[in-house]
């Protein structure tokens, strides 16, 4: 057993003794034969950001081989709003590296994510997953860098109120049992996600903790490890499905909604990113943030208004992006600063012999600091279309690396204070959109950058612009000030977004 597969929680990786990205059709057939798998599920993402499913009973080995080779037909017009019913047939073709054992099926079942192809056997240009692939391919071709990402998936569990050991209102950060009630659920979900191929960093309870009547709201977070940006998106999609399905099994409600109630912490979906070349993290040079990282940050900031059109998909998203809520409103960046749009978290670039100090019997570290430095984009939330959001971040990274004034722009937008406490600095910065309508307007102005190198199509961008403008919410935040009941009606409408 090699170092990669040793202790790997994914049973396919363990049994086949190879990384998932090396899976071939024959590998899946061997696992299915050897483990008496009875069914296979094709999974694919619709325009609503949710995993769809097509179930197959495996009739015989030839039938299984044909499924894995040729895929199946689906009705694209029911999955994507931009496809006409008269030409809606699409193929769904499995991507073998995404296969995993379904953790909920009573019948032994393998699930596998699929890509969409047209009647001519060409990738569907407007498929969110293919848009991300194109964005990443262009980044690699133009710059020589690959991009890695890791998501922070925040969610609320809503259950009947528990009288014993009540949690402290809005003080749930890293709380443990018995004051945190749903740590066991979180750990069960984490294990299921890991067995399905998700690379998990850690899980913990989050700030949000409160009760309303007889209901208890507890916020948790599962954070992932950096992985190829395309695989990272797959993992988040599977994780959301696992969390929701597990919640249904438990008889509780789970939501990734950006706004949960008036005056309480909402849920974001922060995304950590880094650029890699020849296996090396390019975010740091000589112990300091590298120019490469600053250029990427400049790209994120420059395209930030348009990125919200993919990372913040309903009016309640912009009720979260308000001052003093640890959510960004200004287009700026900083170190370890949670009031900024792009944060540079601690990256183990200083003294790395802390373990020696905490454990005097240990030897000093001799093999250098780990490559952990990332750059965190903080505006997106659980309503996001994960594939197109990540595609935008890849486009923005490439854009920043190609900007003539990227380093100057990064210098001008850097802050080392809490923005909300420095009005002089804040007045010099641009602001994120305050509504879906504003997000659409900015996308209209900046869409040429997203159209470069045929990553996005005009049809997709025009569709996204039209989608956001339908909300007619330009003044909604002001209109609903001091109207908590109206705000809650809006929250309920988008409670199960994403």
C-alpha positions in Angstrom: 0.0 0.0 0.0 1.5 3.4 -1.0 1.6 6.5 1.2 -1.4 8.1 -0.6 -3.8 5.2 -0.1 -2.6 4.3 3.4 -5.3 5.3 5.9 -7.3 7.0 3.1 -11.0 6.9 4.1 -12.3 6.4 0.6 -13.0 2.6 0.3 -12.4 2.6 -3.5 -9.0 4.3 -3.1 -8.1 1.8 -0.4 -9.2 -1.3 -2.4 -7.8 -0.2 -5.7 -4.6 1.1 -4.1 -4.4 4.2 -6.3 -5.5 7.8 -6.1 -9.0 8.6 -7.4 -7.7 10.7 -10.3 -6.1 7.5 -11.7 -9.3 5.5 -11.7 -10.1 3.8 -15.0 -13.3 2.0 -16.1 -11.8 -1.4 -15.4 -11.0 -0.3 -11.8 -14.7 0.6 -11.2 -15.9 -2.7 -12.8 -13.5 -4.7 -10.6 -14.6 -3.0 -7.4 -18.3 -3.4 -8.3 -17.7 -7.1 -9.1 -15.7 -7.8 -6.0 -18.1 -6.0 -3.6 -21.4 -7.2 -5.1 -22.6 -3.7 -6.0 -26.2 -4.0 -7.3 -26.8 -0.4 -8.5 -25.0 2.6 -10.0 -26.2 6.2 -9.8 -25.3 8.9 -12.3 -25.1 12.3 -10.5 -24.9 15.6 -12.3 -25.4 19.3 -11.4 -28.4 21.2 -12.7 -28.6 25.0 -13.1 -30.1 25.2 -9.6 -26.7 24.0 -8.1 -28.1 20.7 -6.8 -27.0 17.2 -7.6 -29.5 15.3 -9.8 -29.7 11.5 -9.9 -30.4 8.7 -12.4 -30.6 5.2 -10.9 -29.5 2.0 -12.7 -29.8 -1.7 -11.7 -26.7 -3.5 -12.9 -28.1 -6.3 -15.1 -24.8 -7.9 -16.0 -21.2 -7.0 -16.7 -21.8 -6.0 -20.3 -24.6 -3.7 -19.2 -22.3 -2.1 -16.6 -19.5 -1.7 -19.2 -21.9 0.0 -21.6 -23.2 2.4 -18.9 -19.7 3.5 -18.0 -18.6 3.8 -21.6 -21.6 5.5 -23.3 -23.5 7.1 -20.4 -27.2 7.9 -20.9 -29.6 10.5 -22.3 -31.2 13.2 -20.2 -33.6 16.1 -20.9 -31.4 19.2 -20.8 -34.4 21.6 -21.1 -35.5 20.4 -17.6 -32.1 21.0 -16.2 -30.9 24.2 -17.9 -33.1 27.3 -18.7 -31.2 28.2 -21.8 -31.8 24.9 -23.7 -34.8 24.8 -26.0 -37.1 21.8 -25.6 -36.9 21.0 -29.3 -33.2 20.2 -29.0 -32.8 19.3 -25.4 -31.4 15.8 -25.5 -28.0 15.6 -23.8 -25.6 12.8 -22.9 -24.4 12.4 -19.3 -21.0 10.7 -19.3 -19.4 9.5 -16.0 -16.1 10.8 -14.7 -14.5 7.8 -13.1 -12.4 9.7 -10.6 -15.5 10.9 -8.9 -16.9 7.5 -8.0 -17.8 6.8 -4.4 -19.9 4.3 -2.4 -23.3 5.8 -1.6 -23.4 6.2 2.2 -27.2 6.1 2.4 -28.4 3.4 0.1 -29.6 0.2 1.7 -28.7 -1.6 -1.5 -24.9 -1.5 -2.2 -24.5 1.3 -4.7 -21.8 3.3 -6.5 -22.4 7.0 -7.3 -20.4 8.8 -10.0 -20.5 12.4 -11.2 -21.1 13.0 -14.9 -20.3 15.6 -17.5 -22.8 16.9 -20.1 -22.2 16.3 -23.9 -24.3 17.5 -26.9 -25.8 15.4 -29.6 -22.5 15.7 -31.5 -20.5 14.3 -28.7 -19.0 17.7 -27.7 -18.9 19.1 -24.2 -21.9 21.3 -23.4 -20.4 24.8 -23.5 -22.9 26.2 -21.0 -22.5 23.4 -18.4 -21.3 24.9 -15.1 -18.8 22.1 -14.7 -17.4 22.6 -18.2 -17.1 26.4 -17.7 -14.9 25.7 -14.7 -12.8 23.3 -16.7 -12.3 25.9 -19.4 -11.4 28.6 -16.9 -8.8 26.4 -15.3 -7.4 25.2 -18.6 -7.0 28.9 -19.8 -5.3 29.8 -16.5 -2.8 26.9 -16.9 -2.2 27.7 -20.6 -1.7 31.4 -20.1 0.3 31.5 -16.8 1.7 28.0 -16.2 0.0 27.9 -12.8 -2.6 25.4 -11.6 -5.2 26.6 -9.1 -6.1 24.9 -5.9 -9.1 25.8 -3.7 -10.8 24.8 -0.5 -14.2 25.7 0.6 -15.6 26.6 4.1 -19.1 25.2 4.2 -21.2 26.9 6.9 -24.7 25.7 7.8 -27.4 25.8 10.4 -29.1 22.8 12.0 -32.6 23.6 13.2 -34.1 21.3 15.8 -36.4 21.2 18.8 -35.2 23.2 21.7 -33.0 21.4 24.2 -33.4 22.6 27.8 -30.2 21.1 29.2 -26.9 23.1 28.8 -28.3 25.9 26.6 -25.8 27.5 24.3 -24.8 31.2 24.7 -26.5 33.4 22.2 -24.1 34.2 19.3 -21.2 32.7 21.2 -21.0 29.3 19.6 -17.5 29.6 18.0 -15.7 26.2 18.5 -18.1 25.3 21.3 -18.1 21.7 22.4 -20.6 19.3 23.8 -22.8 19.5 25.8 -23.3 23.2 24.9 -23.0 22.3 21.3 -25.7 19.7 20.5 -24.8 18.7 16.9 -21.1 17.8 17.0 -22.0 14.1 16.5 -24.0 14.9 13.4 -21.1 17.0 12.1 -18.6 14.2 12.7 -20.8 11.6 11.0 -21.2 13.9 8.0 -17.4 14.5 7.9 -16.7 10.8 7.8 -19.3 10.2 5.0 -17.9 13.1 3.0 -14.3 11.8 3.4 -15.4 8.3 2.4 -17.0 9.9 -0.7 -13.6 11.5 -1.7 -13.8 14.8 0.1 -10.5 16.1 1.5 -11.5 17.5 4.9 -9.4 19.9 7.0 -11.6 20.1 10.1 -15.1 20.7 11.4 -16.3 22.9 14.3 -19.3 24.8 15.7 -19.6 28.4 14.5 -20.7 31.7 16.0 -24.4 31.3 15.3 -26.4 29.9 18.3 -29.8 31.1 19.3 -33.4 29.9 20.0 -36.7 31.1 18.5 -39.7 29.9 20.4 -39.4 26.1 20.6 -36.7 25.8 17.9 -32.9 25.8 18.4 -30.6 27.1 15.7 -26.9 25.9 15.8 -24.3 26.9 13.2 -21.5 24.6 12.2 -18.8 24.6 9.6 -16.8 22.0 7.7 -13.7 23.2 6.0 -11.8 21.3 3.3 -8.2 20.9 2.3 -6.7 22.5 -0.8 -7.3 20.4 -4.0 -7.3 21.0 -7.7 -10.1 23.6 -8.2 -12.2 21.3 -10.3 -12.1 18.5 -7.7 -12.7 21.0 -4.9 -15.9 22.1 -6.5 -17.1 18.4 -6.9 -16.3 17.8 -3.2 -18.4 20.8 -2.1 -21.4 19.7 -4.2 -21.2 16.1 -2.8 -20.8 17.5 0.7 -24.0 19.6 0.5 -25.9 16.6 -0.7 -24.6 14.4 2.1 -25.3 17.1 4.8 -28.9 17.5 3.6 -29.6 13.8 3.2 -28.2 13.1 6.7 -30.3 15.9 8.1 -33.4 14.3 6.5 -32.4 11.0 8.1 -32.1 12.7 11.5 -35.5 14.5 11.0 -34.0 18.0 11.3 -33.6 20.9 9.0 -30.3 22.1 7.6 -29.8 25.3 5.6 -26.9 27.0 3.9 -28.9 30.2 3.5 -26.9 33.4 3.8 -29.5 35.1 6.0 -31.1 33.1 8.8 -32.9 35.7 10.8 -32.7 39.4 11.7 -29.7 40.3 13.8 -28.0 36.9 13.8 -24.9 35.6 12.0 -25.6 34.4 8.5 -23.7 31.7 6.7 -21.0 32.4 4.2 -19.0 30.1 2.0 -15.5 31.4 2.1 -13.1 30.0 -0.5 -9.3 29.7 0.1 -7.2 29.6 -3.1 -3.6 29.2 -4.1 -1.5 29.0 -7.2 0.8 26.0 -7.7 3.6 25.4 -10.1 5.6 22.2 -10.4 4.0 21.1 -7.1 5.2 24.2 -5.2 2.9 26.8 -3.6 3.6 30.1 -5.3 1.9 32.3 -2.6 5.0 32.9 -0.6 8.6 34.0 -1.5 11.3 34.3 1.1 8.8 34.1 3.9 6.6 36.9 2.6 3.6 37.2 0.4 4.8 36.8 -3.1 4.0 39.2 -6.0 2.2 36.3 -7.7 -0.2 36.3 -4.7 -0.7 40.0 -4.8 -1.5 40.0 -8.5 -4.0 37.2 -7.9 -5.6 39.3 -5.1 -5.7 42.3 -7.5 -7.6 40.2 -10.0 -10.1 39.1 -7.3 -10.7 42.7 -6.2 -11.0 44.1 -9.7 -13.6 41.5 -10.7 -15.3 41.3 -7.3 -18.5 43.0 -8.3 -19.1 40.5 -11.1 -18.1 37.5 -9.0 -21.1 38.2 -6.7 -23.3 37.4 -9.7 -22.2 33.8 -9.3 -21.4 33.6 -5.6 -24.5 35.5 -4.2 -27.6 34.3 -6.0 -30.6 35.7 -4.2 -31.6 39.0 -2.5 -30.9 37.6 1.0 -27.2 37.3 0.0 -27.0 41.0 0.2 -28.6 41.2 3.6 -25.6 39.3 4.9 -23.1 41.7 3.2 -23.6 44.5 5.6 -21.1 46.3 8.0 -20.1 45.0 11.4 -21.2 41.3 10.7 -17.7 39.9 9.8 -18.9 40.0 6.2 -17.2 42.2 3.6 -18.7 45.3 2.1 -15.6 47.1 0.8 -13.4 46.0 -2.0 -10.0 45.6 -0.2 -7.7 43.0 1.3 -5.5 42.5 4.4 -3.7 40.1 6.7 -5.8 38.1 9.1 -8.5 40.8 8.8 -12.1 39.6 8.8 -13.6 42.9 7.6 -11.9 42.7 4.2 -13.1 41.0 1.0 -9.8 39.1 0.5 -8.0 37.9 3.6 -4.4 36.5 3.8 -4.6 34.1 6.8 -1.8 32.9 8.9 0.5 30.8 6.7 3.2 29.3 9.0 5.8 31.8 7.6 7.3 32.8 11.0 8.7 30.7 13.8 7.6 27.1 13.1 9.1 25.5 16.2 6.0 26.1 18.3 5.6 22.3 18.9 9.1 22.3 20.4 8.1 25.1 22.8 4.8 23.3 23.7 6.5 19.9 24.0 10.1 20.3 25.4 11.0 16.7 24.7 10.5 17.2 20.9 13.3 18.1 18.5 13.3 21.3 16.5 11.8 21.2 13.1 14.4 20.9 10.4 12.5 20.4 7.2 11.2 23.9 6.8 7.7 25.4 6.9 4.7 23.6 5.3 3.2 25.1 2.1 0.0 26.2 3.7 -0.4 29.9 2.7 -3.7 30.6 0.9 -5.7 33.7 -0.1 -9.3 33.7 1.1 -12.2 35.2 -0.9 -15.0 36.0 1.7 -18.1 37.3 -0.1 -19.7 34.1 -1.5 -22.3 32.1 0.4 -24.3 28.9 0.3 -26.5 30.1 -2.5 -23.6 30.1 -4.9 -23.4 28.0 -8.1 -20.1 26.4 -7.0 -18.8 25.6 -10.5 -19.3 29.0 -12.0 -18.1 30.7 -8.8 -14.9 28.8 -8.9 -14.6 29.5 -12.7 -14.9 33.2 -11.9 -12.1 33.0 -9.3 -9.9 31.2 -11.9 -10.7 33.9 -14.5 -10.0 36.6 -11.9 -6.6 35.0 -10.9 -5.6 34.9 -14.6 -6.9 38.5 -15.1 -4.8 39.7 -12.1 -1.6 38.0 -13.4 -2.1 39.8 -16.7 -3.1 43.2 -15.3 -0.4 45.9 -16.0 -1.0 47.7 -12.8 -1.8 44.7 -10.5 0.8 45.4 -7.9 0.0 49.1 -7.6 -3.7 48.2 -7.4 -3.0 45.7 -4.6 -0.9 48.3 -2.8 -3.7 50.9 -3.0 -6.4 48.4 -1.7 -4.4 47.0 1.2 -5.7 47.7 4.7 -4.2 46.8 8.1 -7.1 48.1 10.2 -10.8 47.2 10.8 -12.4 49.0 7.9 -15.5 49.7 9.9 -13.5 51.7 12.4 -11.5 53.8 9.9 -13.9 56.0 7.9 -11.0 57.8 6.2 -9.7 54.6 4.6 -13.2 53.3 3.9 -14.2 56.3 1.8 -11.4 55.7 -0.6 -12.5 52.1 -1.4 -15.1 50.8 -3.8 -18.0 48.8 -2.5 -19.5 45.4 -3.3 -22.9 45.4 -4.9 -25.8 45.8 -2.4 -28.4 43.9 -4.4 -28.8 41.3 -7.2 -29.7 44.2 -9.5 -26.4 46.0 -8.8 -24.6 42.7 -9.3 -26.2 42.3 -12.7 -25.2 45.9 -13.6 -21.6 45.2 -12.8 -21.5 41.9 -14.6 -22.9 43.8 -17.7 -19.9 46.2 -17.4 -17.2 43.6 -16.8 -18.5 40.7 -18.9 -15.8 41.1 -21.6 -13.2 39.8 -19.2 -15.3 36.7 -18.5 -15.8 36.2 -22.3 -12.1 36.2 -23.0 -10.7 32.9 -24.3 -14.3 31.6 -24.6 -14.5 30.6 -21.0 -18.1 32.0 -20.5 -20.5 32.4 -23.4 -22.6 35.5 -24.1 -25.8 33.4 -23.7 -24.7 32.3 -20.2 -23.7 35.8 -19.0 -26.9 37.3 -20.5 -28.9 34.6 -18.7 -27.2 35.4 -15.4 -27.8 39.1 -15.8 -31.5 38.5 -16.6 -31.7 36.1 -13.6 -30.5 38.8 -11.2 -32.5 41.6 -12.6 -35.8 39.7 -12.2 -35.5 40.2 -8.4 -36.0 44.0 -8.8 -34.2 44.4 -5.4 -32.1 47.6 -6.0 -33.6 49.3 -2.9 -34.9 46.3 -1.1 -32.5 46.5 1.9 -33.7 50.1 2.6 -37.3 49.2 2.0 -37.2 46.4 4.6 -35.4 48.4 7.3 -37.2 48.0 10.6 -39.6 45.4 9.0 -38.3 42.1 10.5 -41.5 40.2 9.5 -41.0 41.1 5.8 -37.3 40.1 6.0 -38.3 36.7 7.5 -40.7 36.1 4.6 -37.8 36.7 2.2 -35.5 34.4 4.3 -38.1 31.6 4.2 -38.5 32.0 0.4 -34.8 31.2 -0.2 -34.2 29.0 2.8 -33.0 26.0 0.8 -31.0 27.9 -1.8 -28.0 26.3 -3.5 
